[in-house]
Amino acid sequence: MASLVPDVLARSRSVAPPGWSRWLVPPAALAIHLAIGQAYAWSVFKPPLEDSLDLSGTASALPFQLAIVMLGLSAAFGGTLVERNGPRWAMCVSAVCFSSGFLVSALGAATGAYWLVVLGYGFVGGIGLGIGYISPVSTLIKWFPDRPGMATGIAIMGFGGGALIASPWSSQLLSAFGTGTGGIARTFLVMGVVYALFMTLGVLLVRVPPEGWEPPGSRPGRPAASGALMTTAQVSARNALRTPQFWCLWVVLCMNVTAGIGILEKAAPMIRDFFSGTSTPVGVTAAAGFVSLLSLANMLGRFVWSSTSDLVGRKNIYRLYLGVGALLYLAIASLGDSSKPLFIVCAAVILSFYGGGFATVPAYLKDLFGTYQVGAIHGRLLTAWSTAGVLGPLIVNAVADARESAGHTGTDLYTTSFYIMISLLVVGFVANELVRPVHSRYHEPPAAPPGDGPGLAAARGTDTEGTPR
């Protein structure tokens, strides 16, 4: 595979020169994540597509749903290639796929062929989402072994915040070009070109640390924060799948994401339903503001909570996400529509835990499995996201539809689903408590390791023949 990688994108060409500042790597990661975070703004395109192509709401959601499915699949199956070929190659693949997805979608909108929009944005663009999401993870962890939670939080914060840029920008482009098929096509075209240029900045800027590099004046790993879970051993992606720790973390991530996305996906109608029968109902504009607030909480939580995990440890921070999250859901379910500020605060904190869970899990994986192939392991773990992306909205919508059919309104539409979320968070909490240090039988030998990839030499900055990269 390495021979198929253009020389300019090869890992050996991206080794940082002496004096290179590691603080240039987070902006490179942000250039990718701010772009692919556009996926959270897909709802802007739903009404124009429905009107111009006579689509149902379910049909107009198909490109986004396929994109999320492809994100999980491409991250899972492409994780080893990302580790093998390096971050520059991975970011380039992401940029090409993500921007090409917009261009194919532009052709589909212009010709009225909706299947091309689904193919472009959902399938091709979704591959760019998955490869781009995991592309900087292992590199950031190697540059910031002393603060892995903070480093990955900065990058993954970009994914949460991408919609804050993309949503108003998409609306402005549609206002300028029109909401017919021609206007949608031009909007897709402009976005595809601009995102390609923006993501190229990340491709050019990213570097990997040289062999033997350590952050000056630091104590890599901060053992006091993660305690016995911190390891200096290395575990391959193949062996990681054989450990109970991986599957415990899979359950932890799935439960945390399910609980958060259950609110995020239905936020606007939920707050309107909750307070429809009170003296202070929530209007359409206020509901949209609530959605923006949740997006902001999602973005900030990715940085704040993941950075905090460097101080208190990964297991403790997930105790917060899952334990306090369950209590917040209980407060909403119990107090109902009695306090609008309480509802808003609880929902915002839950969404901050949702974002924080995404940003903290790469550092948790590093603590348990080491830096060798951590990107590939992270990619496989993201299948939990794909599962939760279906499970969370399904629970909330199915329960609400069933309750509405039975004649219920207001808070009664959601109380049952909230108690289901509490149960899932408790399951996640128990799974987190079961995480223990990885047994030595899963560790890679110190030299020329077999397994899923080019060997431990790749993690140390050398190629498989021992030549420094």
C-alpha positions as CSV (number, residue, x, y, z in Angstrom):
1,M,0.0,0.0,0.0
2,A,2.8,2.4,0.8
3,S,4.0,2.3,-2.8
4,L,0.6,3.5,-3.9
5,V,0.9,6.6,-1.8
6,P,2.3,9.7,-3.6
7,D,5.7,10.6,-2.3
8,V,4.6,14.1,-1.2
9,L,1.9,12.5,1.0
10,A,4.2,9.8,2.4
11,R,4.7,9.7,6.2
12,S,8.4,10.1,5.7
13,R,7.9,13.5,4.0
14,S,5.9,14.9,6.9
15,V,8.3,14.4,9.8
16,A,8.7,17.7,11.6
17,P,12.1,19.5,11.3
18,P,14.0,20.6,14.3
19,G,12.4,23.4,16.2
20,W,8.9,22.7,14.8
21,S,6.2,23.9,17.2
22,R,3.7,21.2,18.2
23,W,1.1,23.9,18.5
24,L,0.8,24.1,14.7
25,V,-0.6,20.6,14.6
26,P,-4.0,21.4,16.4
27,P,-4.8,24.1,13.7
28,A,-4.1,21.5,11.0
29,A,-6.5,19.1,12.7
30,L,-9.1,21.9,13.1
31,A,-8.9,22.7,9.3
32,I,-10.2,19.2,8.7
33,H,-12.7,19.0,11.5
34,L,-14.3,22.4,11.0
35,A,-14.9,21.4,7.4
36,I,-16.4,18.0,8.0
37,G,-18.4,19.3,10.9
38,Q,-20.7,20.8,8.2
39,A,-22.6,17.5,8.4
40,Y,-24.4,18.8,11.5
41,A,-25.9,21.6,9.3
42,W,-27.5,19.3,6.7
43,S,-31.0,20.4,8.0
44,V,-30.5,23.7,6.2
45,F,-30.8,21.9,2.8
46,K,-33.8,19.8,3.8
47,P,-36.6,22.3,3.1
48,P,-35.2,23.5,-0.3
49,L,-34.6,19.9,-1.5
50,E,-38.1,18.9,-0.4
51,D,-39.7,21.8,-2.2
52,S,-37.7,21.7,-5.4
53,L,-37.5,17.9,-5.8
54,D,-40.9,17.0,-4.2
55,L,-39.3,14.9,-1.5
56,S,-40.6,13.7,1.9
57,G,-38.9,14.6,5.1
58,T,-37.6,11.0,5.4
59,A,-36.2,11.1,1.9
60,S,-34.5,14.4,2.4
61,A,-32.7,13.0,5.5
62,L,-31.3,10.1,3.6
63,P,-28.0,11.8,2.5
64,F,-27.2,12.7,6.1
65,Q,-28.1,9.3,7.5
66,L,-26.0,7.5,4.9
67,A,-23.1,9.9,5.6
68,I,-23.2,9.0,9.3
69,V,-23.3,5.3,8.5
70,M,-20.3,5.7,6.1
71,L,-18.5,7.7,8.7
72,G,-18.6,4.8,11.1
73,L,-17.8,2.2,8.5
74,S,-14.9,4.1,6.8
75,A,-13.4,4.9,10.2
76,A,-13.6,1.3,11.2
77,F,-12.2,-0.2,8.0
78,G,-9.9,2.6,7.1
79,G,-8.3,3.1,10.5
80,T,-5.4,0.8,9.8
81,L,-4.6,2.5,6.5
82,V,-4.6,5.9,8.3
83,E,-2.1,4.5,10.8
84,R,0.1,3.0,8.1
85,N,0.2,5.9,5.7
86,G,0.1,8.8,8.1
87,P,-2.0,11.9,8.7
88,R,-1.1,13.8,5.6
89,W,-2.3,11.0,3.3
90,A,-5.5,10.6,5.4
91,M,-6.3,14.3,5.4
92,C,-5.8,14.4,1.7
93,V,-8.1,11.4,1.1
94,S,-10.7,13.1,3.4
95,A,-10.4,16.4,1.5
96,V,-10.8,14.7,-1.9
97,C,-13.8,12.6,-0.8
98,F,-15.6,15.3,1.2
99,S,-15.3,18.0,-1.5
100,S,-16.0,15.6,-4.3
101,G,-19.2,14.6,-2.5
102,F,-20.4,18.2,-2.8
103,L,-19.5,18.3,-6.5
104,V,-21.4,15.1,-7.2
105,S,-24.3,16.5,-5.2
106,A,-24.2,19.7,-7.2
107,L,-24.6,17.6,-10.4
108,G,-27.5,15.7,-8.9
109,A,-29.3,18.9,-7.9
110,A,-28.7,20.6,-11.2
111,T,-30.1,17.6,-13.2
112,G,-32.8,16.7,-10.7
113,A,-31.3,13.3,-10.0
114,Y,-31.7,13.0,-6.3
115,W,-29.9,9.7,-6.2
116,L,-26.7,11.6,-7.1
117,V,-27.1,13.8,-4.1
118,V,-27.5,10.7,-1.9
119,L,-24.4,9.1,-3.6
120,G,-22.3,12.2,-3.5
121,Y,-23.1,13.7,0.0
122,G,-24.0,10.4,1.7
123,F,-21.6,7.8,0.3
124,V,-18.6,9.6,-1.1
125,G,-18.7,12.5,1.3
126,G,-19.4,10.1,4.2
127,I,-16.1,8.3,3.5
128,G,-14.4,11.7,3.7
129,L,-16.2,12.2,7.1
130,G,-14.9,9.0,8.6
131,I,-11.3,9.2,7.3
132,G,-11.1,12.9,8.2
133,Y,-12.5,12.4,11.7
134,I,-9.8,9.9,12.7
135,S,-7.0,11.3,10.6
136,P,-5.3,13.6,13.3
137,V,-6.1,11.6,16.4
138,S,-2.9,9.4,16.8
139,T,-0.7,12.3,15.6
140,L,-2.1,14.7,18.2
141,I,-1.6,12.1,20.9
142,K,2.0,11.6,20.0
143,W,2.6,15.3,19.9
144,F,0.8,15.8,23.3
145,P,1.5,12.7,25.4
146,D,1.4,15.0,28.5
147,R,-2.1,16.4,27.5
148,P,-3.8,14.0,25.2
149,G,-7.3,14.9,26.3
150,M,-6.8,18.6,25.6
151,A,-5.2,18.0,22.2
152,T,-7.9,15.7,20.9
153,G,-10.5,18.0,22.4
154,I,-9.3,20.9,20.4
155,A,-9.6,19.0,17.1
156,I,-12.9,17.3,17.8
157,M,-14.3,20.5,19.1
158,G,-14.0,21.6,15.5
159,F,-16.4,18.9,14.4
160,G,-19.0,20.0,16.9
161,G,-18.5,23.7,15.9
162,G,-18.5,23.2,12.2
163,A,-22.2,23.6,11.9
164,L,-22.0,27.0,13.6
165,I,-20.1,28.2,10.5
166,A,-21.8,26.0,7.9
167,S,-25.4,26.7,8.9
168,P,-25.4,30.5,8.4
169,W,-23.1,30.3,5.4
170,S,-25.3,27.7,3.7
171,S,-28.4,29.9,4.3
172,Q,-26.6,32.9,2.9
173,L,-25.6,31.0,-0.2
174,L,-29.1,29.7,-0.8
175,S,-30.5,33.2,-0.3
176,A,-28.1,34.5,-2.9
177,F,-28.4,31.7,-5.5
178,G,-32.0,30.7,-4.8
179,T,-33.7,27.7,-3.3
180,G,-34.5,26.0,-6.6
181,T,-32.4,23.1,-8.0
182,G,-30.1,25.6,-9.7
183,G,-29.5,27.5,-6.5
184,I,-28.9,24.4,-4.5
185,A,-26.5,23.1,-7.2
186,R,-24.5,26.4,-7.1
187,T,-24.4,26.3,-3.3
188,F,-23.0,22.7,-3.3
189,L,-20.5,23.7,-5.9
190,V,-19.2,26.7,-4.0
191,M,-19.0,24.8,-0.7
192,G,-17.2,21.9,-2.4
193,V,-14.5,24.2,-3.8
194,V,-14.1,26.3,-0.6
195,Y,-13.9,23.2,1.7
196,A,-11.3,21.6,-0.6
197,L,-9.1,24.7,-0.3
198,F,-9.6,25.0,3.4
199,M,-8.9,21.3,4.1
200,T,-5.7,21.6,2.0
201,L,-4.3,23.9,4.6
202,G,-4.5,21.1,7.1
203,V,-2.8,18.7,4.6
204,L,0.1,21.0,4.1
205,L,0.5,22.0,7.8
206,V,0.4,18.6,9.5
207,R,3.6,17.0,10.7
208,V,4.5,13.9,12.7
209,P,7.1,14.0,15.5
210,P,10.6,12.8,14.8
211,E,11.9,9.6,16.4
212,G,12.4,9.8,20.1
213,W,10.7,13.2,20.4
214,E,9.3,14.2,23.8
215,P,7.7,17.4,25.0
216,P,10.3,19.6,26.8
217,G,9.9,19.8,30.5
218,S,6.9,17.6,30.8
219,R,6.0,14.2,32.3
220,P,4.5,12.3,29.4
221,G,1.2,10.5,30.3
222,R,0.6,12.2,33.7
223,P,0.2,8.9,35.5
224,A,-1.4,10.6,38.5
225,A,-4.4,11.5,36.4
226,S,-5.2,8.0,35.0
227,G,-3.7,5.9,37.7
228,A,-3.5,2.2,37.1
229,L,-5.1,2.5,33.6
230,M,-2.1,4.3,32.2
231,T,0.1,1.9,30.2
232,T,3.5,2.1,28.6
233,A,2.8,-1.0,26.6
234,Q,1.4,-1.2,23.1
235,V,-1.6,-3.1,21.8
236,S,-2.4,-3.6,18.1
237,A,-5.9,-2.8,16.7
238,R,-6.4,-6.5,16.0
239,N,-5.6,-7.5,19.6
240,A,-7.6,-4.6,21.0
241,L,-10.8,-6.1,19.6
242,R,-10.1,-9.2,21.7
243,T,-10.0,-7.4,24.9
244,P,-13.0,-6.8,27.2
245,Q,-11.8,-3.2,27.7
246,F,-12.5,-2.3,24.1
247,W,-16.1,-3.6,24.3
248,C,-16.7,-1.9,27.6
249,L,-15.6,1.3,26.0
250,W,-17.8,0.5,23.0
251,V,-20.8,0.3,25.3
252,V,-19.8,3.4,27.2
253,L,-19.5,5.5,24.0
254,C,-22.7,4.1,22.6
255,M,-24.8,4.8,25.7
256,N,-23.4,8.3,26.1
257,V,-24.0,9.2,22.5
258,T,-27.5,7.7,22.5
259,A,-28.5,9.8,25.4
260,G,-27.1,13.0,23.9
261,I,-28.3,12.6,20.3
262,G,-31.8,11.7,21.6
263,I,-32.2,15.4,22.7
264,L,-30.1,16.9,19.9
265,E,-32.1,15.3,17.0
266,K,-35.5,16.5,18.3
267,A,-34.5,19.6,20.3
268,A,-36.7,22.2,18.6
269,P,-40.0,20.3,18.7
270,M,-39.2,18.9,22.1
271,I,-38.9,22.3,23.9
272,R,-42.0,23.5,22.1
273,D,-44.0,20.4,23.2
274,F,-42.7,20.6,26.8
275,F,-44.0,24.1,27.4
276,S,-46.9,24.2,24.9
277,G,-49.4,24.0,27.8
278,T,-47.8,26.6,30.0
279,S,-48.2,30.4,30.3
280,T,-44.9,30.8,28.6
281,P,-44.9,28.7,25.4
282,V,-41.8,28.6,23.2
283,G,-42.0,30.1,19.7
284,V,-40.2,28.9,16.6
285,T,-37.5,31.5,16.8
286,A,-36.8,30.7,20.5
287,A,-36.7,27.0,19.7
288,A,-34.1,27.7,17.0
289,G,-32.1,29.6,19.6
290,F,-32.3,26.6,21.9
291,V,-30.8,24.4,19.1
292,S,-28.0,26.9,18.7
293,L,-27.3,26.8,22.4
294,L,-27.1,23.1,22.4
295,S,-24.7,23.2,19.5
296,L,-22.5,25.6,21.5
297,A,-22.6,23.3,24.6
298,N,-21.8,20.4,22.4
299,M,-18.7,22.2,21.0
300,L,-17.4,23.6,24.3
301,G,-17.9,20.4,26.1
302,R,-15.5,18.7,23.7
303,F,-12.7,20.9,24.8
304,V,-13.6,21.7,28.5
305,W,-14.4,18.2,29.6
306,S,-11.6,16.4,27.6
307,S,-9.1,18.9,29.0
308,T,-10.4,18.2,32.5
309,S,-9.8,14.5,32.0
310,D,-6.1,15.2,31.8
311,L,-6.3,16.3,35.4
312,V,-8.9,13.9,36.9
313,G,-8.4,10.8,34.7
314,R,-10.5,9.3,32.0
315,K,-12.5,6.9,34.1
316,N,-13.5,9.7,36.5
317,I,-14.7,12.0,33.7
318,Y,-16.9,9.3,32.3
319,R,-18.4,8.7,35.7
320,L,-19.4,12.4,35.4
321,Y,-20.8,12.0,31.9
322,L,-22.8,8.9,32.7
323,G,-23.7,9.4,36.4
324,V,-24.6,13.1,36.4
325,G,-26.1,12.7,32.9
326,A,-28.6,10.2,34.4
327,L,-29.4,12.5,37.2
328,L,-30.0,15.4,34.8
329,Y,-32.4,13.3,32.7
330,L,-34.2,12.3,36.0
331,A,-34.6,16.0,36.9
332,I,-36.1,16.8,33.5
333,A,-38.4,13.8,33.6
334,S,-39.5,14.5,37.2
335,L,-40.0,18.2,37.1
336,G,-41.4,18.3,33.6
337,D,-42.6,21.8,32.5
338,S,-42.3,23.4,35.9
339,S,-39.1,25.3,35.1
340,K,-37.9,26.4,31.7
341,P,-34.5,27.5,32.9
342,L,-33.9,24.1,34.6
343,F,-34.9,22.3,31.4
344,I,-32.5,24.4,29.3
345,V,-29.6,24.1,31.7
346,C,-30.0,20.3,32.1
347,A,-30.3,19.8,28.3
348,A,-27.2,22.0,27.7
349,V,-25.1,20.1,30.2
350,I,-26.2,16.7,28.8
351,L,-25.1,17.9,25.3
352,S,-21.8,19.1,26.8
353,F,-21.3,15.5,28.1
354,Y,-22.3,14.2,24.7
355,G,-19.5,16.3,23.0
356,G,-17.1,15.6,25.8
357,G,-17.5,11.9,25.4
358,F,-16.4,12.0,21.8
359,A,-13.3,14.1,22.6
360,T,-12.2,12.1,25.6
361,V,-12.4,8.6,24.2
362,P,-9.2,8.8,22.1
363,A,-7.2,9.7,25.2
364,Y,-9.0,6.8,27.1
365,L,-7.9,4.5,24.3
366,K,-4.3,5.8,24.5
367,D,-4.3,5.1,28.3
368,L,-5.4,1.5,27.8
369,F,-3.8,0.5,24.5
370,G,-0.8,2.9,24.0
371,T,-0.1,5.1,21.0
372,Y,0.6,2.2,18.6
373,Q,-2.4,2.0,16.2
374,V,-4.6,4.1,18.5
375,G,-6.1,5.8,15.4
376,A,-7.1,2.4,14.0
377,I,-8.6,1.4,17.4
378,H,-10.5,4.7,17.5
379,G,-11.9,4.0,14.1
380,R,-13.3,0.7,15.1
381,L,-14.8,2.1,18.2
382,L,-16.7,4.7,16.2
383,T,-19.1,2.0,15.1
384,A,-20.7,2.7,18.5
385,W,-21.5,6.2,17.1
386,S,-23.2,4.7,14.0
387,T,-25.3,2.4,16.3
388,A,-26.2,5.3,18.6
389,G,-27.0,7.5,15.7
390,V,-29.9,5.1,14.8
391,L,-30.8,4.1,18.4
392,G,-31.2,7.6,20.0
393,P,-33.5,9.2,17.5
394,L,-35.4,5.9,17.1
395,I,-36.2,5.7,20.9
396,V,-37.3,9.4,21.2
397,N,-39.3,9.5,18.0
398,A,-41.0,6.1,18.4
399,V,-42.0,6.8,21.9
400,A,-43.3,10.3,21.1
401,D,-45.3,9.0,18.1
402,A,-46.8,6.2,20.1
403,R,-47.8,8.5,23.0
404,E,-49.2,11.1,20.6
405,S,-51.3,8.4,18.9
406,A,-52.6,7.5,22.4
407,G,-53.8,11.1,22.9
408,H,-51.0,12.4,25.1
409,T,-49.4,15.8,24.7
410,G,-46.7,18.0,26.2
411,T,-44.2,16.4,28.6
412,D,-46.1,13.0,28.4
413,L,-44.6,12.6,24.9
414,Y,-41.1,12.3,26.2
415,T,-41.1,11.1,29.8
416,T,-40.9,7.4,28.9
417,S,-38.0,7.9,26.5
418,F,-36.2,9.9,29.2
419,Y,-36.4,7.0,31.6
420,I,-35.1,4.7,28.9
421,M,-32.1,7.1,28.5
422,I,-31.5,7.0,32.3
423,S,-31.4,3.2,32.1
424,L,-28.9,3.3,29.2
425,L,-26.7,5.7,31.0
426,V,-26.7,3.4,34.0
427,V,-25.6,0.6,31.7
428,G,-22.8,2.8,30.4
429,F,-21.8,3.7,34.0
430,V,-21.5,0.0,34.9
431,A,-19.5,-0.7,31.8
432,N,-17.1,2.1,32.7
433,E,-16.6,0.7,36.2
434,L,-15.6,-2.7,34.6
435,V,-12.7,-1.2,32.7
436,R,-9.4,-2.5,34.0
437,P,-5.8,-2.4,32.8
438,V,-5.2,-4.5,29.6
439,H,-3.7,-7.9,30.3
440,S,-0.1,-8.3,29.2
441,R,-1.0,-11.2,26.9
442,Y,-2.5,-8.6,24.5
443,H,0.7,-6.5,24.5
444,E,2.9,-6.2,21.4
445,P,6.5,-7.5,21.9
446,P,9.1,-4.7,22.1
447,A,10.6,-5.3,18.7
448,A,9.3,-6.2,15.2
449,P,5.7,-6.8,16.5
450,P,3.3,-8.8,14.4
451,G,-0.3,-7.9,14.1
452,D,-2.5,-5.4,12.4
453,G,-0.1,-3.0,10.8
454,P,3.5,-2.1,10.0
455,G,4.7,-2.8,13.5
456,L,5.8,-0.9,16.6
457,A,8.4,0.8,14.5
458,A,5.7,2.9,13.0
459,A,4.7,4.3,16.4
460,R,8.4,5.1,17.1
461,G,9.0,7.1,14.0
462,T,10.8,4.5,11.8
463,D,9.7,2.4,8.8
464,T,9.5,-1.3,8.9
465,E,13.2,-1.7,7.9
466,G,14.3,0.5,10.8
467,T,15.1,3.6,8.8
468,P,14.1,6.8,10.5
469,R,11.0,8.3,8.9
